[in-house]
Amino acid sequence: MSATGRSARMDARVWVPGLPLGLPLPALALTALTLVGAALRFHSLAGVPQNPYYDAAVRSMALSWHNFFYAAFEPSARIAVDKPPVDLWLQVASVKLLGFNSLALKLPEALAGTAAVPLLYDVVRRVFGRSAGLASAAALAVLPVTVLTSRSDTMDTVMMLCLVGAAWLVVRSAQTGRARFLYLAAAVMGIAFNVKLVEALLPLPALAVLYVLATPASRRARAERLLVATLVFAAVSISWVTAVSVAPSDAKPYPVGSTNGSVWNSVFVFDGVDRLGLTGRNPGPAGVPAGPSATRLIRRDPPPLGRWLGSELVPAVVLGGLALLMGVRGWRRRASETRLQSAFALSLALWLVAGIVAFSHVQQLHVRYLEAMTPAIAAALGIGIAAGRRSVALAVAALGVAAYALYLAKGSPPLEAIVVVAGVGVLLTLAVRKTAPAVLATALAALALAVPAWAAVDLAGSHHTASAIGARLTPSQAAVLDRYLRAHQGGARYEAATVNIWEAGPLVSASGRPVLVLRNVDFKPLISTAELRRDVGTRQLRYVLLGRDCGATVTHRHLLTRCPPAARWARAHGREVFPGGRHLGLYRVLDG
């Protein structure tokens, strides 16, 4: 039966009080799933810890159009963050509307994660029907990795929404034969690149394969359109870095991570080849403690990537793999619907393989990076659930999924019981000779989504974050320092100088005042001793926060070697003061 035929069975309407005509069952189900996704993403959202690095940039960017365009890290715009500012622009708009607070900073991510649920439904629905679309939406709504990242003030979930939007446009281009949808998809992928750079490129080959295999256009037309789409993608991708590069040099802040002050170096080296581990250079805060391995994404041990990602990845590969085999068998039939289904299944397989290989072997992995493959996981799982038919192969697959779910559920008796009941339910459903497809799909969904839904609820209630906090100052310490500095610095332009961005971020977030940063992330100086002495001599700066790296209590040689010359000068010519205790390493370098 075709996807259209299967979907027709779901057109029954459900009567809702106040709506005499009733609601279509799929619309009601999708609304419920979207609300579940929203509840998981917005529950106690303000209580999730903030990311002082990006939050400092948002506060600085909200102060002027110059800072807004250049993604200034601190209000004086001497340095900028290492990413294009597309996602940060959304956060600036949010704090302008709602004020600078924890909820406003995370609102764009939570909204993007919620919006991705119905959008993924429509992508899959157009190819495999409503049942598969609803199952995919359910998988994305409760997938723990995306729930966690949607609740954090980092930009990965906005990138993920762009990837789903690009997939929707490619499907529309294949269905209609209109090239403009392909070009729009290329532009959206360019925007995704400007949100999260190299991470956003993971599904690009899969989307290209989807278009090539699914479009009804001739070979020559496909090649020409792909060439134009490539040019559109390239133009949008480098639009911001090009605009920054041609701007007057005296107006540009120094990008964090750059070795030569070039934004190209920051974007394509520090956030490019360095992140891939090709240079041996430190690309920033440490990620997932577990090193590269073939089982990194499915292990139960901390960090619990098995529960957060593997809980849906394994069922997606197992159940989606069966669906892929069934789809490929129909490739020889030249019907456009079958061609699109086969192309979509193959592109999902390519997307999943690329993600599994990349994230299993990359040297430094942050949980939020996995958003680059979460739409493929949810879609493959949804298609696998909806395509399930009574067979020995499906029974064996269900037993494998249940065994892995029990492995992940170990130590949680209630969850173990749920998995067992769901597994038995699937086997009983398969044993019944005439089982309605909707009943079988419901049983498979209960088995496949029990562990991720449990983990998602736990994440929503525990205030975990996917952001790399990286801060060496707690919010309370930053508040104490801010009050002290405001009371004692007189008319100084800079609130303080700090050794690194991790200590500057909380101060900027707390005060919104300029802060000098003395050292880059690779420990190279950003401010020379002469520049620091000039700022002190002209009374633009009174205090230097040396912290753990350069403070009076530091005796380890490897820390002292990370102390830039300007900081060593401040330590030698300053007097340590002790707001909030003796451990902050705050020095006054100007009397009076």
PAMAR-522455 format. One record per residue (C-alpha): residue in one letter; x, z, y. Coordinates in steps of 0.1 Angstrom, whole numbers, plus 5000, padded with zeros to 4 digits. Each point is the difference from the previous one (the first is absolute). Layout:
<rs>
AXZY;...
</rs>
This chain:
<rs>
M500050005000;S501349915035;A500850265027;T496949885018;G497850054970;R501450354993;S499550105036;A496349885000;R499250294977;M501050245028;D497649875026;A497450264992;R498950205031;V500050385003;W497350165022;V501350245026;P497650215020;G499549855035;L501149654988;P496849844985;L501849684989;G502650204981;L503849944997;P501749764977;L501750204972;P503549865007;A499750085037;L499050364992;A502850044975;L502649855025;T498750235027;A500450304977;L503549904990;T501049955036;L498750345009;V501950154972;G503249835012;A499350125036;A499450364988;L503350014981;R501949865030;F498450205028;H499550344983;S502150265020;L502049715015;A501150195030;G501750264977;V502449744985;P503650055013;Q501149765026;N502949765001;P502050105032;Y502049685000;Y497149765004;D497950265019;A502750035026;A500049625004;V496250005004;R500250265027;S502749815018;M498349674997;A496850135015;L501850085033;S500749645012;W499649644991;H503849964998;N500250274974;F496949864983;F501649664995;Y503450114989;A498950284976;A502050265020;F500850314980;E500250235030;P498649975035;S503249885018;A500149714975;R503850034993;I499349944963;A497149854980;V498750044965;D501249774973;K496749824994;P497949755019;P497350195019;V496849844986;D498750304981;L501350245027;W497949815026;L496950094979;Q501150375001;V500649985038;A496449875004;S498750284978;V501850285020;K498949845033;L496450034988;L500150334982;G503150185015;F503450064984;N499150204969;S500449994963;L496749834992;A500549725026;L503449934987;K498849944964;L496749845009;P501249634998;E501450064965;A496950174987;L497749735014;A502249734985;G500050164966;T496250035002;A499449645012;A502249874971;V497550124974;P497149765010;L502449735009;L501650004965;Y496650004985;D499149685018;V503449844990;V499450074963;R496249935002;R500649655012;V502149924969;F498850224972;G496650125011;R498450325013;S500750224969;A503849935003;G499850055038;L498350334997;A502550124973;S502949895022;A498550185030;A499650324980;A503649974988;L501349975035;A497850275014;V501550264977;L503549874994;P502150315009;V502949815016;T497849825025;V498050325007;L503250195007;T501449735022;S496749945019;R500250375009;S503549975015;D501149895034;T502249714988;M499249635001;D499849904963;T496250014996;V499449785030;M502549764983;M498050024968;L496849915018;C501749695014;L501149904965;V496450034987;G498849805031;A502649734992;A498849984964;W496449975012;L501049715022;V501949824973;V497050034977;R497749865027;S502549715005;A499949924963;Q496350024998;T499249795031;G503049775000;R500550085037;A503650035011;R499250235030;F499450294977;L503549954985;Y501549995034;L498250325010;A501250164968;A503649915010;A499450155034;V498750324985;M503050024977;G502249965031;I498150305016;A500650194967;F503749935003;N499950145036;V498450314986;K502350084971;L502649734998;V501649924966;E497450214981;A497349765011;L501749704984;L499450134964;P496749804995;L501049695019;P501049804968;A496850114983;L497849885028;A501949675002;V499449954962;L496450085004;Y499549735027;V502049744981;L498150054967;A496550055014;T499649765029;P498249674993;A502349815025;S502449734988;R503650084993;R501149845032;A497550205020;R501050324983;A503649955009;E499349915036;R497750295004;L502550244985;L502749885023;V497850055030;A499050354987;T503750094995;L500749905036;V497050215012;F501250304980;A503549975013;A498949965036;V497750304999;S502650214980;I502849965026;S497849995031;W500750365011;V503750014992;T500449675018;A498250125030;V502150315001;S503249804995;V499449775030;A499150295023;P502550125026;S502750214983;D499850285025;A496350054991;K500450034963;P500450344982;Y502550034972;P498249964966;V500550294976;G502049884969;S501649705017;T503849984998;N500449785031;G496950065022;S498249694988;V496450034989;W500749734974;N502650224984;S497650304999;V497249794985;F501849794975;V503150214991;F499050365004;D496449954989;G500949704978;V503149974979;D500850375004;R496650104986;L500749784970;G503250184993;L502149695005;T502550155025;G500550364990;R499150115035;N497750305004;P496549875008;G498550325012;P498450314985;A500150044962;G497049884980;V498750084966;P502550224982;A499849824967;G502549724999;P499349644990;S498749964964;A497549794980;T497750304998;R500250125036;L496549905009;I498250144969;R501850334993;R498150335003;D503050205012;P500450085037;P499649805022;P496749934981;L500049635004;G498349984966;R496950175014;W500249845034;L500649644989;G500549964963;S496650154993;E498649675012;L503049774995;V500050054962;P496349934996;A500349715024;V502749844979;V498350074967;L496449915009;G500949755026;G502449844975;L497149934976;A498049855029;L503049785009;L500249874964;M496349925000;G500449835034;V502949784990;R498149884969;G497549845023;W502749825021;R499449674983;R496549985012;R500249845034;A497050185016;S501050135034;E498850364993;T502150024968;R503049865019;L499750265027;Q499650284975;S503149894981;A502049965031;F498950345013;A500950174967;L503449844999;S500750095036;L499150364993;A502350004971;L502849875022;W499350265027;L500050284974;V503249894983;A501749975034;G498950355010;I501050164966;V503449845000;A500750075037;F498950365001;S501450094966;H503549895011;V500350045038;Q502550285007;Q497950195026;L496350014995;H497450175022;V496550054986;R498549825029;Y501949684991;L497849964970;E497149895023;A501549664997;M498649974964;T496950235001;P497549715006;A501349824970;I499850314978;A496450065011;A498949644997;A501649964965;L498450324988;G496649905014;I500149664984;G501250154967;I497150255000;A497449745008;A501349754975;G500050244971;R498249874969;R499450154966;S503149934980;V502750164979;A502549925027;L498050195027;A499650304976;V503850024996;A500549955037;A497650295007;L501850234976;G503349925018;V498550075034;A498550334987;A503350104985;Y501949945033;A497350185019;L500350304977;Y503850005006;L499450015038;A497350264996;K502150244980;G499950355015;S496549955015;P497450094973;P497049895020;L501549665006;E501149974964;A496450064990;I498749745024;V502449744986;V499150084964;V496249975007;A500649685019;G502149854972;V497450104974;G497349845022;V501949675001;L500549994962;L496350094994;T499049735024;L502249754982;A498550104967;V496449935011;R499249644989;K498149905031;T501550175030;A499149905035;P503149885020;A499250255028;V500050294975;L503449904986;A501549945035;T498750355010;A501650164970;L503349825006;A500050095036;A499550374992;L502949994976;A502449815023;L499150185032;A499750364988;V503750105006;P500449815033;A496850145014;W501050354991;A503449965016;A498449845031;V497750305005;D503050234996;L502049815026;A497150005025;G499850384997;S503750085000;H501249855033;H502749804984;T501649725021;A501749674991;S502150015032;A503750084999;I499850315023;G503850025005;A499650265027;R502450295003;L497850175025;T496750144989;P497049965024;S500250375009;Q503849975008;A499449695021;A497350195019;V502350295007;L502849775011;D497649805022;R498750315018;Y503650135006;L501349675012;R497149945024;A500650345015;H503849975004;Q501049645006;G499049975036;G499849645012;A502049854971;R498849664989;Y500650064963;E498450294982;A503150024978;A502549794981;T499950014962;V502549904973;N497549784980;I496549855001;W498750264975;E500550285026;A498949795029;G496749894985;P498350344999;L501150075036;V498649675013;S496850054981;A499650345014;S500849935036;G499949625007;R503250045020;P503349794998;V502550124974;L503649864996;V501049924964;L503750024995;R500449844965;N498649714980;V498750034965;D503449874987;F501750285019;K501449765026;P499850135036;L497349885023;I501150195030;S503750035010;T501650325013;A500449845034;E496349915002;L499050354989;R502450165026;R498549775027;D496450114991;V501150365001;G501949965032;T497149845018;R497750284987;Q497849764980;L500850214969;R500450384995;Y499650064963;V501449854968;L498450074966;L502849994974;G498150144971;R501450024965;D502549715003;C502050135030;G498950355008;A502350315002;T499350104964;V501149674985;T503350044981;H499749724974;R502449725008;H497649734987;L497450115026;L502550035028;T501149644994;R496449895006;C500050175034;P500549735026;P502650055028;A497450065027;A498550294979;R503450154994;W500649995038;A496750185006;R500950264974;A503450065016;H498750015036;G496650164995;R498550354994;E497850054970;V496550155008;F497650144975;P496349925006;G498150094968;G503250114982;R503649924994;H499649714977;L499049715023;G503449925015;L498749965036;Y502849985027;R499750025037;V502649775015;L499250045038;D499950335019;G497650075028;
</rs>
